[in-house]
């Protein structure tokens, strides 16, 4: 049975808050990227599991004109809060003190709810079916 993945902006709208997510694929050659064989990704997921941060696979921000393949992105089920010790631990694992990433192939993003709301019309019943029918 196929997996149904949500776009990160849909998750933000459901949570009604800014959301964090990770991308692992190289920016310059993502067509050759095989997320299932990425040891760095597996190591990061192991770390998240170890410290108790829930995560789930997700797509990036939805785009009506383009549907990319899944590239290993994950939503992190932890609100952004520098006062939260678990969030601080995650941030220290991923980022240097100057905000650059410790692991070059990993990108740590925060999607503001305000931006996610720009795609709120995607939540209308049968939105994607209507899109498909209009194009064909």
C-alpha positions in Angstrom: 0.0 0.0 0.0 1.4 3.4 -0.9 2.3 5.9 1.8 0.5 9.2 1.8 2.8 12.0 2.7 1.8 15.5 3.6 3.5 18.7 2.5 5.2 20.6 5.3 2.9 23.6 4.7 -0.2 21.4 5.3 1.4 20.2 8.5 1.9 23.8 9.7 -1.7 24.6 8.9 -2.9 21.5 10.9 -0.6 22.4 13.8 -1.6 26.1 13.6 2.0 27.1 14.2 5.5 27.5 12.7 7.0 24.1 12.0 10.6 22.7 11.7 11.8 20.3 9.1 15.0 18.8 7.8 16.2 18.2 4.2 19.1 15.9 3.5 19.6 15.8 -0.3 22.4 17.7 -2.0 21.2 20.9 -3.5 23.4 20.5 -6.6 22.7 16.9 -7.6 19.4 15.8 -6.0 18.5 13.6 -9.0 21.1 11.1 -7.9 20.2 11.2 -4.3 18.9 7.9 -2.7 17.5 8.8 0.7 17.2 5.1 1.7 21.0 4.7 1.5 21.9 8.0 3.2 23.9 7.1 6.3 23.9 10.8 7.5 20.1 10.8 7.4 20.0 7.5 9.2 22.3 8.8 11.9 20.2 12.0 12.3 17.0 9.9 12.6 18.7 7.7 15.2 19.7 10.8 17.2 16.1 12.1 17.0 14.8 8.7 18.2 17.4 8.6 21.0 16.4 12.0 22.5 12.7 11.5 21.9 11.8 13.9 19.2 9.0 12.5 17.0 9.3 13.0 13.3 7.5 12.0 10.1 8.3 11.9 6.4 7.0 14.9 4.5 7.3 16.7 1.2 8.5 20.3 1.0 6.2 23.2 0.4 3.4 22.4 -2.0 3.6 23.8 -5.5 0.6 23.6 -7.8 2.8 23.4 -10.8 5.3 20.8 -9.7 5.3 17.5 -7.8 8.8 16.4 -6.9 9.8 12.9 -5.8 10.2 12.3 -2.1 13.8 13.2 -1.1 14.0 12.1 2.5 12.5 15.3 4.1 11.2 15.0 7.6 8.9 17.1 9.8 10.1 17.5 13.4 7.3 17.4 15.9 8.8 20.0 18.3 7.8 23.7 18.5 10.6 26.2 18.0 11.5 27.4 21.5 14.9 28.4 22.6 13.6 28.0 26.2 12.8 24.3 25.7 15.8 22.1 26.6 15.0 19.5 24.0 14.8 22.1 21.3 18.1 23.6 22.5 19.6 20.1 22.4 18.4 19.6 18.8 19.7 23.0 17.8 23.1 22.3 19.3 23.3 18.9 17.5 22.5 20.5 14.1 24.0 23.9 14.2 27.3 25.7 15.1 27.1 28.7 17.4 27.1 31.0 14.4 23.9 29.3 13.0 25.7 27.4 10.2 25.0 23.7 9.9 27.4 21.2 11.5 26.6 18.6 8.9 27.0 20.0 5.4 24.4 17.8 3.7 21.7 18.6 6.3 19.5 21.7 6.2 17.3 22.7 9.2 14.3 24.9 8.3 11.6 26.6 10.1 8.4 27.3 8.0 6.4 30.2 9.4 2.7 29.6 9.6 2.2 32.9 7.7 3.9 31.4 4.7 2.2 28.1 5.0 -1.2 29.9 5.0 -0.4 31.1 1.4 -1.4 27.6 0.3 -4.5 27.3 2.5 -6.6 27.0 -0.7 -5.0 23.6 -1.2 -7.1 22.4 1.8 -10.3 22.9 -0.1 -12.2 19.6 -0.8 -10.9 17.9 -4.0 -8.4 20.7 -4.7 -5.9 18.5 -6.4 -8.5 16.5 -8.3 -9.9 19.8 -9.7 -6.3 21.0 -10.6 -5.7 17.7 -12.5 -9.1 18.0 -14.4 -8.4 21.6 -15.4 -5.0 20.7 -16.8 -6.2 17.6 -18.8 
